[in-house]
Amino acid sequence: MRTMRRSLLLVAALVIGVAAWAAVQQMSVQVRTGQLRATPSYLGKVAAAVAYGDRLTVVGKQGAWYSVKDARGRTGWIHESALTTKRVVLKSGDADVAAGAGGDEIALAGKGFNEQVENEFKARETGADYAWVDRMEAMVVTPEQAVAFLAAGEVAPQGGAR
């Protein structure tokens, strides 16, 4: 009888543990566009792109990198800075969110920064020049360009490097 009770307690603890593990293993993308990479490194080949709010299933972890699978079955590695344990809800009243705001606006609003906040800041900081900020925001560096830049500087990434 005592052995049976222990077995039942062990099974119950195991079921609760598995349920808790499964619940924690879902994460949301908290950046506008995230990149699933073939290896746990910013220099890894991009395997797929995920969008703000997408839910990902965590398969494993190596350092600051998560091995994940998305709803379409695509797999890859993504840095922890692009993820949150919070569930991101993209709903605004009864209207379709995509009709009311673009992806950039949704991502910024989710972080507490939107066009109104930016305009208020610019109104307070009248002497600031935003031309270079606008230019930097428009710059795009491909993974191939980043690898070439690092190779020219003789910088070699280490496994799992940020």
C-alpha positions as CSV (number, residue, x, y, z in Angstrom):
1,M,0.0,0.0,0.0
2,R,2.8,2.4,0.9
3,T,4.7,1.6,-2.3
4,M,1.5,2.2,-4.3
5,R,1.0,5.6,-2.6
6,R,4.6,6.6,-3.4
7,S,4.2,5.5,-7.0
8,L,1.0,7.6,-7.3
9,L,2.7,10.6,-5.8
10,L,5.7,10.2,-8.1
11,V,3.4,9.9,-11.2
12,A,1.4,13.0,-10.1
13,A,4.6,15.0,-9.6
14,L,5.9,13.8,-13.0
15,V,2.6,14.9,-14.7
16,I,2.6,18.3,-13.0
17,G,6.3,18.7,-13.9
18,V,5.7,17.9,-17.5
19,A,2.7,20.2,-17.7
20,A,4.7,23.1,-16.1
21,W,7.6,22.4,-18.5
22,A,5.3,22.4,-21.5
23,A,3.6,25.7,-20.5
24,V,7.0,27.5,-20.1
25,Q,8.3,26.3,-23.4
26,Q,6.0,28.6,-25.4
27,M,7.5,32.1,-26.1
28,S,6.5,35.1,-28.2
29,V,8.6,37.1,-30.6
30,Q,9.0,40.6,-29.1
31,V,10.8,42.2,-32.0
32,R,9.4,43.4,-35.3
33,T,11.1,40.7,-37.3
34,G,13.1,37.9,-35.8
35,Q,15.4,35.5,-37.7
36,L,15.6,31.8,-37.1
37,R,19.2,30.8,-37.8
38,A,20.8,27.5,-38.7
39,T,23.3,27.8,-35.8
40,P,23.2,29.6,-32.4
41,S,25.1,32.7,-33.7
42,Y,24.3,36.0,-35.3
43,L,26.5,34.8,-38.1
44,G,24.5,31.7,-38.7
45,K,22.6,31.4,-42.0
46,V,19.1,32.7,-41.7
47,A,16.7,29.8,-42.1
48,A,13.4,31.7,-41.7
49,A,11.9,34.9,-40.5
50,V,9.3,35.2,-37.7
51,A,7.1,38.2,-36.9
52,Y,6.2,40.2,-33.8
53,G,3.8,38.2,-31.7
54,D,4.5,34.8,-33.3
55,R,4.4,32.0,-30.8
56,L,7.4,29.7,-30.8
57,T,7.9,26.3,-29.1
58,V,11.3,26.0,-27.3
59,V,13.1,22.8,-28.2
60,G,16.4,23.5,-26.5
61,K,18.8,26.2,-25.2
62,Q,22.5,26.8,-25.7
63,G,23.8,29.9,-23.8
64,A,21.7,32.9,-24.8
65,W,20.2,31.1,-27.8
66,Y,17.0,29.1,-28.0
67,S,16.3,26.3,-30.5
68,V,12.7,26.8,-31.5
69,K,9.9,25.6,-33.8
70,D,7.2,27.9,-35.2
71,A,3.6,27.1,-36.0
72,R,4.5,26.2,-39.6
73,G,7.0,23.7,-38.4
74,R,10.1,25.7,-39.3
75,T,13.0,25.3,-36.9
76,G,16.1,27.3,-36.0
77,W,18.0,29.3,-33.4
78,I,16.9,32.7,-32.1
79,H,18.6,34.9,-29.5
80,E,16.8,35.3,-26.1
81,S,16.7,39.1,-26.6
82,A,14.1,38.6,-29.4
83,L,11.8,36.5,-27.1
84,T,9.4,37.0,-24.2
85,T,7.5,34.6,-22.0
86,K,4.5,36.9,-22.2
87,R,1.8,36.2,-24.7
88,V,1.6,39.0,-27.3
89,V,-2.0,39.8,-28.2
90,L,-2.5,41.7,-31.5
91,K,-6.0,42.8,-31.1
92,S,-7.5,46.3,-31.0
93,G,-11.2,46.4,-30.3
94,D,-13.3,44.6,-32.9
95,A,-11.3,45.8,-35.9
96,D,-8.6,43.9,-37.7
97,V,-5.3,45.0,-36.2
98,A,-3.5,45.0,-39.6
99,A,-6.0,47.5,-40.9
100,G,-5.3,49.9,-38.0
101,A,-1.5,49.9,-37.7
102,G,1.5,48.6,-39.4
103,G,4.0,46.1,-38.0
104,D,6.4,48.8,-37.1
105,E,3.8,50.7,-35.1
106,I,2.6,47.5,-33.3
107,A,6.2,46.6,-32.4
108,L,7.0,50.0,-31.0
109,A,3.6,50.4,-29.2
110,G,4.2,47.0,-27.6
111,K,7.4,48.5,-26.1
112,G,5.7,51.7,-25.0
113,F,7.1,53.8,-27.8
114,N,4.9,55.1,-30.6
115,E,4.7,58.0,-33.1
116,Q,3.0,60.3,-30.5
117,V,5.8,59.7,-27.9
118,E,8.4,60.3,-30.6
119,N,6.7,63.6,-31.6
120,E,6.4,64.7,-28.0
121,F,10.1,64.0,-27.5
122,K,11.1,65.9,-30.6
123,A,8.9,68.9,-29.5
124,R,10.8,69.0,-26.2
125,E,14.3,68.5,-27.7
126,T,14.0,71.2,-30.5
127,G,17.8,71.5,-31.0
128,A,18.3,67.8,-31.7
129,D,19.2,66.8,-35.3
130,Y,17.5,63.5,-36.2
131,A,18.9,63.3,-39.8
132,W,21.6,60.6,-38.9
133,V,19.1,58.6,-36.8
134,D,16.8,58.5,-39.9
135,R,19.8,57.5,-42.1
136,M,20.8,54.7,-39.7
137,E,17.3,53.4,-39.5
138,A,17.3,53.1,-43.3
139,M,20.6,51.2,-43.4
140,V,20.4,47.4,-44.1
141,V,23.3,45.1,-43.6
142,T,22.9,41.6,-44.9
143,P,24.3,38.6,-43.1
144,E,26.8,38.1,-45.9
145,Q,28.0,41.7,-45.5
146,A,28.4,41.2,-41.8
147,V,30.4,38.0,-42.3
148,A,32.6,39.8,-44.9
149,F,33.2,42.7,-42.5
150,L,34.2,40.4,-39.7
151,A,36.5,38.4,-42.0
152,A,38.2,41.6,-43.2
153,G,38.9,42.4,-39.6
154,E,40.1,38.8,-38.9
155,V,37.3,38.3,-36.3
156,A,36.2,34.7,-35.9
157,P,33.0,33.9,-34.2
158,Q,33.0,31.3,-31.4
159,G,30.3,28.7,-31.0
160,G,27.1,30.2,-29.4
161,A,28.6,33.7,-29.6
162,R,26.3,36.6,-29.4
